[in-house]
C-alpha cells in the first residue's frame, strides 16, 4: 500500500495550526464572572492551606555534625509530610522524625551527593522568613485578584519566594509598594495573539529626546574638571568656559606658558576632543564622531530606562521602539492610568548632590553659584504654596547614577513618606568622603533642578544610605522611588504626539472588524459554493485552512494584531479566493476543449500555478517594502498581508489539489466533476 505522504504532511500542518490557535481562542473566550470568582475562592483556600503551616515555623536549626536539620516551631505544629513547597526543597534526601524537641530532618546515607545540609537549611530559613513576612492572603473587593499583605516595609526575597509555589504556575505577581501588597494576575498563556492599541485601548506616545542637551552637559562637566586640574597645578588662568554647544575656551594669563600635555589632561581629552592652541590659550572642540556616538548612546539609554520604568507599571505587551535619530514610539495597550504613565515616563530623574553656598547673595549669585528652588507644600492638601530659593554651588559633588536601590519609607514621628536611597560600593565611598570633609555644611539634594531638601551634615555618613524628603504623598514617593531605581533619563524629553484610546472604542473596533470579516467570509463562501458547486466547497475548506495558518503564524511569533492587520487578513480572503477562481476557470477551459477530466484537472493546476505565483510574488515584494519602510500601522498591515499571501498560495495550490485528488483523481473511472 502506498503511503500518502502528501496528505499526511497537510494533515500535520493543519493539526499544528489548530494547536497554535488554541491559546488565543482560550484567552479571548467569554468567561462567566461567577465561575471565575468561584475559582479564585478555591485558589485562595489552596494558598492559605499551604501558607498557614509555614507561618508556625520559626527556624531551621542546622546541625552539621549530625547531618540533620531541626525544625523549631510552635508547640502544636505537626510537620506536613505532603506539603509541596517543603517537599520540593528536601525531596527524597531526608528522613522525617520527631522527638521531644520537635521535628528532625536527617540526611539519608544514600542521598544525592550534591545535597548539603547547610544549603537545604538556608533554603528552608529563607522560606520561613518569607512566610512570616506575609500577614495574610485575601481577595480584593471584586473577587478578581488575590492579594498578599506583607508587613510594612518588607519585601519577599526573590531567591526563595513562597508565592512562586503558591501560585502553582497559574498566576503572576507584582509588588505595590505604597500598599505593602503583592497582587496576583492570571499568568498569560504562551503563543497568544495580542490585541493592539487600537483594538483594546491604551496610550500612544511619540517622544523626542533632547540629545543636544546631553552634549552640553558633558561639556559643562569637562569644563569643571579642567578648571579643577588647572587650580591643582597652580596654573594662572583667566577663565575656562563653554563658548558653544561643542567648544570650550581656556584663557590663560598673558605670562602663563602652561601646556595641556599632562596625564590628567590627556586622560580627559585624547581621542574625543580636538585641542587647538590660540593666542590666549586653548580651544577644545568635541569631535563630530564623538557627538554622533554620544547621541546614539543617549537614545539607547533612554530606551532602556523607559522600558525599565514601564515594566514596573505592569503593562502587558508594551511596545517601545526607536524611530529616526532622536524619537521613541511608545504603545501601552490596556493601560488604565495614563496620567501615572505620563509622570513615570516623563520624569527625567536626574539626581544631584550640591552644597548650599556659605557665602554670596540670592539676588546676586557668583559665577560658581546658582539659585534653585524648593517647593513648599501644604502638609494636608500637598498643594504648592510657595517656592523657597536656595543659593547652591554649581559644582556637583555626587550624581544619582550610584544609586543601588530606592524605596518608600515613613517617618516614625509624623508618618510622612520619604524615599530612602542606598548607594553602590563606589557611591558609598564617595558619599563618605563628601560628608567627612564637609561636616557642618548643608548638602542640597536636587532632583530635576528642584531642591528636595537640604540637610546639614552632622557627621560622616559611612553606611551608604541617604533619604529624600519633600512633603511627598505616598503615591508621589512611590513613583519617585520607581524612576530612581530604573535610572535617570540621559536628557529631557518632549512629547511630539500623544493619543489615548478608550477601551470602549477598542471594543467597538474589534466588533466592527469581526463583523466585516464574517460578512466578507460568508459572502465569498456562498458565492463559491453556488457558482462552483463541490469545487467551490473545496475552496471554502482551503479558505478556513488559510485563516488557521495565518492565526498560527501570528500566535507562534506572539504578534500584536492591530486594526490595519485585520484589514490585511480581510484582503487576504479575497486574494485567496482569486487563486481558486483562476484554477477552476482553467479546469473549465480544458473541459470545454474536450480534454479528459483527469487531464483537465492536472493542466488547470499547472497553468494556473504560474499565474498565481507571478501575481502573489509581486504583491509580497510590495508588502516587504511597506514592512521595511512603513510605520507601525502600515507595518502591521504589511506583515499580515505577507503571511496571508504565503498561506493562500499553500492552501490554494497544495491543499486544493489534495482535495481534488482525494475526491476525484483516486477514482479508476472519472467521467465528470462538479465545477
C-alpha positions in Angstrom: 0.0 0.0 0.0 1.4 3.4 -1.0 1.7 5.8 1.9 0.0 9.1 1.2 2.9 11.3 2.4 1.4 14.5 0.9 -1.9 14.1 2.7 -0.2 13.2 6.0 2.0 16.4 5.7 -1.0 18.6 5.0 -2.8 17.0 7.9 0.2 17.6 10.2 0.3 21.3 9.2 -3.5 21.5 9.9 -3.1 19.9 13.4 -0.2 22.1 14.3 -2.0 25.3 13.2 -5.1 24.3 15.3 -2.9 23.6 18.3 -1.2 27.0 18.0 -4.6 28.8 17.7 -6.0 27.2 20.9 -4.3 29.5 23.4 -5.6 32.6 21.6 -9.1 31.2 21.4 -9.0 30.3 25.2 -7.7 33.8 26.1 -10.4 35.6 24.2 -13.4 33.3 25.0 -16.0 34.9 27.3 -15.7 33.9 30.9 -18.6 33.6 33.3 -17.9 36.0 36.2 -19.5 33.8 38.8 -17.4 30.8 37.7 -14.3 32.9 37.7 -14.9 34.2 41.2 -15.6 30.6 42.5 -12.3 29.5 41.0 -10.5 32.4 42.7 -12.0 31.4 46.0 -10.7 27.9 45.6 -7.3 29.2 44.7 -7.3 31.4 47.8 -8.2 28.5 50.0 -5.4 26.4 48.5 -2.8 29.1 49.0 -3.9 29.7 52.6 -3.7 26.0 53.4 -0.1 26.0 52.0 0.9 29.1 53.9 -0.5 28.5 57.3 1.8 25.6 58.3 4.8 27.6 57.2 3.9 30.6 59.4 4.2 28.3 62.5 7.8 27.5 61.9 10.4 29.8 63.5 13.8 28.4 62.4 15.6 25.5 60.6 18.5 24.8 63.0 21.3 23.3 61.1 23.2 20.5 63.0 26.0 19.8 60.5 27.9 17.3 62.7 24.9 15.0 62.8 23.8 15.8 59.2 20.4 16.9 60.3 18.1 19.9 60.5 15.9 20.6 63.5 12.7 22.4 62.8 11.9 24.9 65.6 8.2 25.6 65.5 5.0 26.2 67.6 4.1 23.5 70.1 1.0 22.5 68.2 3.0 22.2 64.9 2.9 18.9 63.0 5.3 18.6 60.1 3.2 18.4 56.9 4.8 15.5 55.1 2.9 16.1 51.9 3.5 19.8 51.8 4.5 20.6 48.1 6.8 23.5 48.9 8.7 21.7 51.7 8.8 18.5 49.6 10.3 20.4 46.6 13.2 21.6 48.8 14.1 18.4 50.7 12.9 16.0 48.0 13.7 12.3 48.9 17.1 13.2 50.5 15.9 13.3 54.2 14.0 11.1 56.6 11.5 12.9 58.8 11.2 12.1 62.5 10.0 13.7 65.7 11.4 13.9 69.3 10.5 15.9 72.4 12.3 19.0 70.9 10.5 19.0 67.6 10.8 17.7 64.1 14.1 16.3 62.7 15.2 16.2 59.0 18.0 13.6 58.8 20.1 13.3 55.7 19.8 9.8 54.2 23.1 7.9 53.7 22.1 7.4 50.0 21.1 11.0 49.4 22.2 12.9 46.4 25.9 13.7 46.6 25.2 17.3 45.6 22.9 17.9 48.6 24.3 19.5 51.7 22.6 20.1 55.0 23.7 23.8 55.2 22.3 24.6 51.7 18.9 23.0 52.5 18.8 24.6 55.9 19.5 28.0 54.3 16.7 27.5 51.7 14.3 26.5 54.5 15.2 29.5 56.6 14.7 31.8 53.6 11.3 30.2 53.0 10.2 30.5 56.7 11.4 34.2 56.8 9.3 35.0 53.7 6.3 33.2 55.1 6.5 35.3 58.3 6.6 38.5 56.2 3.1 37.6 54.8 0.5 38.8 57.2 -2.5 37.3 55.3 -3.8 36.4 51.9 -7.2 37.8 50.8 -9.3 38.5 47.8 -9.9 42.1 46.6 -13.3 43.7 46.9 -14.3 42.5 43.4 -13.1 38.9 43.9 -10.8 39.0 40.9 -7.4 39.4 42.5 -5.6 37.5 45.2 -3.7 39.9 47.5 -0.7 39.1 49.7 -0.5 41.6 52.5 3.1 41.9 53.8 4.5 43.6 56.8 5.2 47.3 56.4 8.5 48.0 54.6 9.1 44.3 53.9 9.6 42.5 50.6 9.7 38.8 49.8 13.1 37.5 48.9 13.4 36.9 45.1 15.6 33.9 45.8 13.2 31.8 47.8 9.8 33.2 47.2 7.0 31.1 48.7 4.5 32.7 46.4 6.2 31.1 43.4 5.0 27.7 44.6 1.8 29.0 46.0 0.9 30.4 42.6 1.3 26.9 41.1 2.2 28.3 37.7 -1.2 29.8 37.2 -0.6 33.4 38.4 2.0 36.2 38.2 2.6 38.7 40.9 3.5 42.4 41.1 4.5 44.4 44.1 2.5 47.5 45.1 5.0 49.4 47.3 2.6 52.1 48.6 0.1 49.4 49.8 2.7 46.8 51.1 1.0 44.2 48.9 1.6 41.7 46.2 -1.2 41.5 43.7 -1.7 38.4 41.5 -3.0 38.2 38.0 -3.6 35.2 35.8 -0.5 34.0 34.0 -0.6 34.7 30.3 -0.6 31.7 28.0 2.2 31.3 25.6 1.7 31.7 21.8 -1.2 34.1 22.1 -2.0 36.9 19.6 -2.1 40.1 21.5 -4.5 42.9 20.7 -3.0 46.1 19.6 -3.6 49.6 21.0 -6.4 50.4 18.6 -8.3 47.1 19.5 -8.1 47.2 23.3 -7.5 50.8 24.2 -4.4 52.3 25.8 -1.9 55.1 25.2 0.3 56.0 22.2 3.2 58.4 22.7 5.8 59.8 20.2 8.5 61.3 22.4 11.6 63.2 21.4 14.9 63.1 23.3 16.8 66.4 23.5 20.2 64.8 22.7 21.8 68.2 22.2 21.4 68.8 26.0 23.5 65.6 26.6 26.4 67.2 24.7 26.0 70.4 26.7 26.0 68.5 30.0 29.1 66.6 29.0 31.0 69.8 28.1 29.9 71.5 31.3 31.3 68.6 33.3 34.5 68.7 31.3 34.8 72.5 32.0 34.6 71.8 35.8 37.2 69.1 35.6 39.6 71.2 33.5 39.2 74.1 35.9 39.8 71.8 39.0 43.0 70.4 37.3 44.3 73.9 36.5 43.8 75.0 40.1 45.5 71.9 41.4 48.5 72.6 39.0 48.7 76.2 40.1 48.1 77.5 36.6 47.4 81.2 36.1 44.3 81.4 34.0 41.5 83.9 33.4 38.6 81.6 32.6 37.5 78.2 31.5 34.1 78.4 29.8 31.9 76.7 27.2 31.5 79.1 24.3 29.2 77.0 22.1 27.5 73.6 22.0 30.7 71.9 21.0 33.6 74.1 22.2 35.3 75.1 25.4 37.7 78.0 25.6 40.6 78.2 28.1 42.1 81.7 28.5 45.4 81.8 30.3 47.2 84.8 31.9 49.4 86.7 29.5 52.7 85.4 31.0 51.5 81.8 31.5 53.3 79.2 29.4 51.3 76.1 30.5 50.9 73.2 28.1 47.9 70.8 28.1 50.2 67.8 27.9 49.9 66.3 31.4 48.4 62.8 32.0 45.4 64.3 33.7 44.6 66.4 30.6 45.4 63.6 28.2 43.0 61.3 30.0 40.2 63.8 29.6 40.9 65.0 26.1 42.6 62.3 24.0 40.6 60.5 21.2 37.4 62.5 21.7 38.5 66.2 21.6 40.5 68.3 19.2 42.8 70.7 21.1 43.9 73.9 19.2 46.4 76.4 20.7 45.3 80.0 20.4 46.9 83.4 21.2 45.1 83.5 24.6 45.2 79.8 25.5 43.4 76.8 24.1 40.2 75.9 22.2 38.9 72.4 23.0 36.4 71.1 20.4 34.3 67.9 20.6 34.9 65.7 17.6 31.9 65.1 15.2 32.2 61.3 15.5 32.1 61.6 19.3 29.0 63.7 19.0 27.3 61.1 16.9 28.3 58.3 19.4 27.0 60.3 22.4 23.7 61.0 20.8 23.3 57.4 19.7 24.1 56.2 23.3 21.7 58.7 24.7 18.8 57.3 22.7 19.8 53.7 23.6 20.0 54.7 27.3 16.6 56.4 27.1 15.1 53.3 25.5 16.4 51.1 28.2 15.4 53.5 31.0 11.8 53.9 29.7 11.5 50.2 29.2 12.6 49.6 32.8 10.0 52.1 34.1 7.2 50.7 32.0 8.0 47.2 33.2 7.3 48.3 36.7 3.9 49.7 35.8 2.8 46.1 35.0 1.6 46.9 31.4 1.1 43.8 29.3 2.8 43.7 25.9 4.2 47.3 25.8 5.9 48.3 22.5 8.9 50.7 22.8 10.8 51.3 19.6 13.2 53.9 18.3 12.1 55.9 15.2 14.6 58.1 13.5 17.7 59.5 15.2 16.0 61.1 18.3 12.5 59.8 18.6 10.9 56.9 20.6 7.5 55.4 19.9 5.7 54.0 23.0 2.5 52.0 22.8 0.9 50.8 26.1 -2.2 48.6 25.3 -4.7 48.2 28.0 -3.3 51.0 30.2 -5.7 52.0 32.9 -3.9 55.1 34.3 -2.5 57.3 31.5 -1.6 60.1 34.0 0.7 57.9 36.0 2.3 56.6 32.8 3.0 60.2 31.7 4.6 61.1 35.1 6.7 57.9 35.2 7.9 58.2 31.6 8.4 61.9 31.5 10.3 62.4 34.8 14.0 62.8 33.9 15.0 61.9 37.5 18.5 63.5 37.3 19.6 63.5 40.9 22.5 65.7 42.1 24.1 66.4 45.5 25.3 70.0 45.7 26.5 72.1 48.6 24.5 75.1 49.8 26.7 78.2 49.3 28.2 79.6 52.5 28.7 83.0 51.0 27.0 85.1 48.4 23.6 86.5 47.8 20.5 85.1 46.2 19.9 88.4 44.4 23.5 88.4 43.0 24.9 84.9 42.8 28.5 84.4 41.9 29.8 82.7 38.7 30.1 79.4 40.5 26.7 79.6 42.1 23.1 79.1 41.0 19.7 79.8 42.6 17.4 76.7 42.8 14.0 76.5 44.4 12.3 74.2 46.8 8.5 73.7 46.6 6.8 74.4 49.9 3.6 72.4 50.1 0.6 72.4 52.3 1.1 69.4 54.8 -2.6 68.4 54.3 -3.5 69.1 50.7 0.1 68.8 49.3 -0.6 71.9 47.1 2.4 74.1 46.3 2.1 77.2 48.5 5.4 78.9 47.6 8.9 78.4 46.3 11.9 78.8 48.6 15.1 79.9 47.0 18.4 78.2 47.8 21.8 79.5 46.7 23.8 76.4 45.8 27.2 75.8 44.3 27.2 74.8 40.7 29.8 72.1 41.3 28.1 68.7 41.6 29.5 66.6 44.4 27.7 63.3 43.5 25.2 62.1 40.9 22.4 59.7 41.2 23.9 57.1 38.9 25.5 55.5 42.0 22.1 54.6 43.5 21.7 50.8 44.0 18.2 50.8 45.4 15.4 53.3 46.3 12.4 52.5 48.4 9.5 54.3 50.2 9.7 54.6 54.0 7.8 56.6 56.6 8.9 58.8 59.4 8.1 57.4 62.8 7.3 60.8 64.2 4.9 62.1 61.6 4.2 59.2 59.3 5.3 61.3 56.3 6.6 59.4 53.3 10.1 59.8 52.1 12.4 58.0 49.7 15.3 56.0 51.1 18.4 55.6 49.0 21.2 53.0 49.0 24.4 53.6 47.1 26.6 51.0 45.4 30.1 50.3 46.7 31.7 53.2 44.8 28.9 55.6 45.7 29.1 54.6 49.3 32.8 55.6 49.4 32.2 58.8 47.5 29.4 59.8 49.9 31.5 59.0 52.9 34.4 61.3 51.6 32.0 64.1 50.8 30.3 64.0 54.3 33.6 63.5 56.2 35.3 66.6 54.6 32.3 68.9 55.0 30.8 68.3 58.4 28.6 71.3 59.4 27.7 72.3 55.8 24.3 71.9 54.2 24.0 69.4 51.3 21.2 70.1 48.9 19.5 67.1 47.3 18.5 68.3 43.8 16.1 66.4 41.6 15.5 67.7 38.1 16.6 71.1 39.0 14.5 71.4 42.1 15.8 71.3 45.7 14.0 68.5 47.6 15.7 69.0 50.9 19.0 70.5 52.2 20.0 68.7 55.4 23.0 69.7 57.5 25.9 67.2 57.7 26.5 66.5 61.4 29.0 63.7 60.9 30.5 61.4 58.3 27.9 59.1 56.7 29.7 55.9 56.0 26.8 53.5 55.7 25.9 54.4 52.1 22.4 55.5 53.0 20.6 58.7 52.3 17.0 59.9 52.2 14.9 62.4 50.1 12.1 64.1 52.0 9.9 66.7 50.5 6.3 66.6 51.6 5.5 63.7 49.3 2.3 61.9 49.1 2.7 58.1 49.3 1.9 57.9 45.5 4.5 60.5 44.7 7.1 58.9 46.8 6.4 55.5 45.2 6.7 56.9 41.7 10.0 58.8 42.6 11.4 55.5 44.0 10.4 53.7 40.9 12.1 56.2 38.5 15.3 56.4 40.6 15.5 52.6 40.7 15.1 52.4 36.9 17.7 55.1 36.3 17.6 58.7 35.1 16.9 59.7 31.5 20.1 60.9 29.8 18.3 64.1 28.7 14.9 65.8 28.9 12.2 64.6 26.6 9.4 66.3 24.8 6.1 64.7 23.7 5.7 65.2 20.0 2.3 63.3 19.8 0.1 61.5 22.2 -3.2 59.6 21.7 -5.3 57.8 24.3 -7.8 55.2 23.0 -10.6 54.2 25.4 -11.4 50.5 26.0 -14.9 51.1 24.6 -13.5 52.5 21.3 -11.2 49.5 21.1 -14.1 47.0 21.7 -16.1 48.8 19.0 -13.2 48.4 16.6 -12.9 44.7 17.3 -16.7 44.2 16.9 -16.8 46.1 13.5 -13.7 44.3 12.3 -15.1 40.9 13.1 -18.4 41.8 11.5 -16.6 42.8 8.3 -14.5 39.6 8.4 -17.6 37.4 8.9 -19.7 39.2 6.2 -16.8 39.0 3.7 -16.1 35.3 4.5 -19.8 34.4 4.3 -20.3 36.2 1.0 -17.3 34.6 -0.6 -18.3 31.2 0.8 -21.9 31.4 -0.6 -20.7 32.7 -4.0 -18.1 29.9 -4.4 -20.4 27.1 -3.4 -23.2 28.4 -5.7 -21.0 29.1 -8.7 -18.6 26.2 -8.5 -20.6 23.6 -6.6 -18.4 20.9 -5.0 -15.2 22.5 -6.2 -16.4 25.7 -4.5 -16.8 23.8 -1.3 -13.1 22.8 -1.7 -12.2 26.4 -1.8 -14.2 27.1 1.4 -12.2 24.4 3.1 -8.9 25.8 1.8 -10.0 29.3 3.0 -10.6 28.0 6.5 -7.2 26.3 6.4 -5.8 29.7 5.3 -7.2 31.6 8.2 -6.0 28.9 10.6 -2.5 29.2 9.2 -2.4 33.0 9.5 -3.6 32.8 13.1 -1.0 30.0 13.9 1.9 32.1 12.5 0.8 35.2 14.3 0.4 33.2 17.6 3.8 31.4 17.2 5.6 34.8 17.0 3.3 36.3 19.7 2.5 39.1 17.3 0.3 42.0 18.1 -2.8 42.3 15.9 -3.9 45.8 15.0 -6.8 47.2 13.0 -4.7 47.5 9.8 -3.6 43.9 10.5 -7.2 42.8 10.4 -7.6 44.7 7.2 -4.7 42.7 5.8 -6.4 39.5 6.8 -9.7 40.5 5.1 -7.8 41.4 1.9 -6.1 38.0 2.0 -9.5 36.3 1.9 -10.3 38.0 -1.4 -6.8 37.2 -2.8 -7.1 33.5 -1.7 -10.4 33.1 -3.5 -8.9 34.8 -6.6 -6.3 32.0 -6.8 -9.1 29.4 -6.6 -11.1 31.1 -9.3 -8.1 31.1 -11.6 -7.6 27.3 -11.1 -11.3 26.5 -11.5 -11.6 28.6 -14.7 -8.5 26.9 -16.2 -10.1 23.5 -15.5 -13.3 24.6 -17.1 -11.5 25.8 -20.2 -9.7 22.4 -20.6 -13.0 20.6 -20.2 -14.7 22.8 -22.8 -11.9 22.0 -25.2 -12.7 18.3 -24.8 -9.8 17.3 -22.7 -10.3 14.2 -20.4 -11.3 15.2 -16.8 -8.1 13.9 -15.2 -6.0 15.8 -17.8 -8.1 18.9 -17.4 -7.6 19.0 -13.6 -3.8 18.4 -13.9 -3.4 21.0 -16.7 -5.6 23.5 -14.9 -3.5 23.4 -11.7 -0.2 23.5 -13.7 -1.1 26.6 -15.8 -2.9 28.5 -13.0 0.0 28.0 -10.6 2.4 30.0 -12.8 -0.1 32.9 -12.9 -0.8 32.7 -9.2 2.9 32.8 -8.3 3.6 35.7 -10.6 0.8 37.9 -9.1 1.4 36.9 -5.5 5.2 37.4 -5.6 4.8 41.0 -6.9 2.3 41.7 -4.0 4.7 40.2 -1.5 7.5 42.4 -2.8 5.3 45.4 -2.3 4.4 44.2 1.2 8.1 43.8 2.1 8.8 47.4 1.1 5.8 48.5 3.3 7.1 46.4 6.2 10.6 47.8 5.8 9.9 51.5 5.5 6.4 51.9 6.9 5.4 53.0 10.4 3.7 50.8 13.0 0.2 50.6 11.5 1.4 50.2 7.9 3.9 47.6 9.0 1.1 45.6 10.8 -0.9 45.6 7.5 2.1 44.5 5.5 3.1 41.7 7.9 -0.4 40.1 8.0 -0.8 40.6 4.2 2.5 38.8 3.6 1.6 35.9 5.9 -1.8 35.7 4.3 -0.4 35.6 0.7 2.0 32.8 1.6 -0.7 30.9 3.3 -3.2 31.4 0.4 -0.7 30.1 -2.1 -0.2 26.9 0.0 -3.9 26.3 0.6 -5.0 27.1 -3.0 -2.3 25.1 -4.8 -1.3 22.4 -2.4 -4.4 21.8 -0.3 -6.8 22.5 -3.2 -5.1 19.9 -5.3 -5.0 17.4 -2.5 -8.8 17.7 -2.1 -9.3 17.1 -5.9 -7.0 14.0 -5.6 -8.9 12.8 -2.6 -12.4 13.1 -4.1 -11.8 12.7 -7.9 -8.4 11.6 -9.0 -8.4 8.5 -7.0 -11.3 7.1 -9.0 -10.5 4.5 -11.6 -13.1 6.0 -14.0 -13.6 9.7 -13.9 -16.3 10.9 -16.3 -17.4 14.3 -14.7 -16.8 16.6 -11.8 -18.8 19.3 -10.1 -17.3 22.6 -11.0 
